[in-house]
Amino acid sequence: MDPTLLEEIPSLDLADFRSGDPERKARFVQQLGEAYQNIGFVALKNHGLTDEQTTKLYNDVQAFFSLPDEVKQRYEKPELAGQRGYIGKGKEHAKGRNTGDLKEFFHVGQEVDDPTDPVAQEYPDNIWPAEVPGFAQHTTAAYKTLEAAGKDVLRAIALYLELPENYFDDKVKNGNSILRQIHYFPIENPDAVPADAVRAAEHGDINLITLLMGASADGLQVLRRDGKWIPITALPDQIVVNVGDMLQRLTNGVLRSTIHRVVNPPREKMNSSRYSVPFFMHPRSEMSLAALESCVTPENPKQQPDVTAGEFLNERLIELGLKKK
């Protein structure tokens, strides 16, 4: 079967990479690399998040989004361009669109413990809602666990690309990663929203890789190379890990940042909530996204001009409507 026409995304076990067994590790690297060349997504188990961690985090997320709008808006800081705190309903839209997505979300970013690291001055402080006492603790724990899993996925990617295993380590140390808690809010009257409004319009992620905790309802779909949308489903013990635009750019299109979306539920279920928690793994802003020499060939000439991760992020935040020019 054509590997680009899968009906579901491949399932992998991060324990294979972490096992210390060279054969298991090599097999994981090969399977991950092939999946990222073909469809750009995998489902991953043994990522480190426990059921208890996940339950506590989702309870906090639901508690926060259940607060009145005027309370949530106290944690919205427009001057931060959506990089920390609350981002209100319909504020973000997909690149190339003007209609806002049917969602609201909350952003938590990197906490830099080393004051001598220059990026400590780059990042705004995190914003914590006083109304949800465990929010900071449970969110920070999930952030660190997903970041650790992401570092191992990037090490596997480096090996697949025949780079040193630690190629990405210094580039993502204290990287500009974001944990996003999303609430796709209920629509009591579907006729009152724009006809083209959806929970998340089709898009590619900005970052290197995204690690997505299981959502509370169906709706995520990925666009296959033949133009067919297929549903993304993960088992309760899995997370979904996909390639972002930065990694696609770095690899000159060898690894695929696949377009995906969150579709609206059937009309009779529009009045229900959906929660989702993706971890967007970003490098430090000074990382160059210039195409790797090994990924530029006569058959695959260089596709994009050189740019840093910080410059690319800034450009995309403007395109998404979160930042003014």
N, C-alpha and C positions, 0 to 999 in steps of 0.2 A: 504493500500500500504506500502511496505517496505520503511521506512523513509530514508534509505541509498541510495535509487534509485530514488531520486527526479530528475525531468527534469529541474528544475530551483532552484536557491537558495531562501531560505525564506526571506520575506521582514518584517522588524521590524521598530518600531517608537521609537526613543530615548526619545521623549516627554513622553512616558509611564513611563519610568524609572525616569525621572526628575519631574514627575507630583506632587509628594507628596501624591498620592492616593495609599495606600498599595496594593490594588487588582491589579491595572494596573502595578505597579512596580513588584509585584510577578509574574505576567503573563509574563512580559518582560524577567525576569530572567530565568524562566523556558523555554520559547521559544528559548532564546539565547543559553542556555546550551545544549538543545536538538539538535539544529542546529550544534553547535560546536562538539558535539559527533558524529553526523551523517555525515556531509559533510564539516564542518570546515569553511564555508562561510555564511555571511548574507548580504543583502542589507539594508541600514539604512537611514531613513529620519529624518529630524529635528535634524541634527548634528551640526548646528550652522553656517555653511558656507553660505553666501548669494550669490545670483546670481552675484551681483556687485563684490564681492571679487573674485569669480571664474573667471569672465570675465577678470578682471585686471591681475590676475595671469597668465592666459593662454596667454594673449596678450604679457606679458613680456617674457614668456617662448619661444613663437614663435619668438619674436624679437631677443632674445639671440641666438637661434639656427640658425637664418638666417644670423648671422655674418660669415665672412670668417673663414675658419679653423684656419688660422694663428693667428687671433684675439682671438678665443676661447681658443687656446692652451696657451695663456698667463696666463690663469686662471687654468691651470693644474699643480698640484704639486705632482709628483710621490712619494715624501717622506712622504706624508700624507696617503698613501695606499688607496686613493679614498675616504677618509672620509670628505673632504671639496673640494669645487670648481668643476672644469670641469674634466670629465673622457671621454677620446676620443673614437672614433668609434672602436668597436671590442675588447676593452680592457678587458671586463668582459665576463667570460663564466660560464655556469652552473657547479655545482659540478659534477665531473666525466667526464667532457668533455674538449676538447682542442680547439674546434672551437668557436671563439668569437661570441657573440650575435650581431645582426644587429641593434645596438643602440648606442647612445651617451647620456650622462646624466650629471646633475649638482647637487651637494650635498650641503645642508645647514643643519647645526647642532645646538645643544643647545647653547643658550646664557645664561650664569650663572650670575645672578645679584648679588649674595651673594659672596663676595670675601673670606669669611671665610669657604665656602664649599670646601672641598678638591678636588672635581671633577673640580672646576674652573681651576685647574692646569693641568688636564688630557686632556681637549679638545682643539684642535687647534682653532684659530680664524676663523670666517667665511670669505669667499672671495666673494667680490661683484663686478660684472662687471660694469665698469664705463659707458659703452656704452648704458646701459638700466637704466635710472634714477630711475624708480619706483621699480626696482627689489627687493631691500632690504626691503623696506616698505611692499610691497604686499606679498612677500614670508614669512616674519616674522609674518604678521597677519594670514596667512593661517596656518602656523606652530602652533601658539598658539591656534587657534580654533580647529584644529584637535587633538592637545595634550589634550585639555579639554574634547573633545568627547571621546578620548581613555581612559582617566582616569575613565570616567563613565562606559564605557564598561568593564573595568577591575574590577570596583566595583561590577557590575552585575555578572561577572564571579566568583568573590570571594564568593558572596552569593550563587551561584549555587553549588560551591564546599564546602559549609557549613563552610566557613572561615569568620572572621570578615569582614564587608563591606570595611573597610579601609586597608585591608591586603596589597594591592599593593601600597598604597599612598606614603609611605616613600621610597619604592624601585624604583619608577619612578620619584620622585621629582628630577629635574635637571638630568633626565635620558639621556642616550646617543642616543637619537632619531634623526633620519635623515629624512628630506624632500627631496625626489629625483624627479627632473624634468627630464622626459625622452623624447628624440626625437628618434623615430624609423624612420630613414632617408630613403628617396626615393632610390630605386635601379633602376637606369636607364637601366642597362644591367644585368638581372638576371643570365645569363650564366657566368658572370665574378666573381660571389661569390661562395664559397664552396658549394657543393651539399647539405650538411647537415646543412647549416647556416640558422638560424631562428631568428625572432625578439627577442624572449626570450625563450630559451630551457626549458624543464620541470624542475621544481625546487620547493623546499619548501622555504619559507622565514626564515631568521635567527632569527628574533626578537620575542617579546611576541605576538603582534598583528600588522596587517597592516591595515591602513585606506586609501583606494584608491579613489581619486576623479575621476569622470567620464572621460573616455578617449575620444579622438576625433574621434575614429573609432573602429569598431569591431575587435575581434582577441583574447580576453582573454578566455581561456578555463580551466575547472577544471576536474581532473580525479576522477570519481566516484569509489566506492569500487568494482564494477563489471568490472572495466577496461574501461568503456565508457567515452569518453571526452564529456562534455556538455558545451555549451557557457555560459559565465557569462554576463548578461546584467543588467544594472541598469537604472532606470528612471532618468531624468535630476536632480531631487531633491534628489537623493540618492547617498550615497557612498557605496563602498563594503568594508566590514571589515572581515578579516580572521585571523585564528590562525597561529602563527609562530612556528618554531621549538623549541624556548626556552620555550614557554608555553606547548607544547606537552611534552617536557622533564620534566618540573616541575610537570605535572599531570600524568606522567608515561604512556602517551598514551591515557588517558581518553578523553582529548580534542585533536582533530585531526588537524595537520598541513598538509593540503591536497596539493598534487602535482598539480601545475598549469603551464600554458605556454601562450605565445603570439604567435600565428601562423602567418605565412606570408599571406598576402592577395592574391587573385587570381592574376595570372601573369599580367593581364592587369592593375591591380591597384598597382603593386609593385613600380611604380614611384611616389607614393603619400606618404606624411608624416603621422605619427600617433604620437600624444602627450599624455602623461599620467603622473599623479602626485601622487605617493604613499607616505604616511607618515609611516615610519617604527618605531614603538614604542618600544624602548629599555629601559631596566632598567639601574640603575647604575651598574658599572662594578663589584662591590663587591657582588652583589646579588647572593645567592646560587641557582643553578638550580637543587639541589638534589630533588629527587622525594618526593612529599608531602606524609606523613605517611598515610593519609586517602585514597590515590590513590594506595597504595601497598597492595595487598590482595593475598591470596593463589591462586586465579584464575588469578590474574594479578600481577605476581612477578615483582620486580624491574628490569627495562630493561637497564638502563644506569648508568655508574659510576658518582659520584658527580663531579661537575665542577661549576665554577663561570661564570656569564654572560660574563665578560671580557675575560676569557680564551676561552670560546666557540666562541665568536666573532672573536678573533684572529685566531683561527683554521680555521674558515670558510672563512675569508678574504684571507688566503693562498690558500685554495681550489678553490676559485673563480678567482685566478690569480691577485688579486689586491695588494697582499703583498708578499714580498719575505720571505722565511724561515729564 
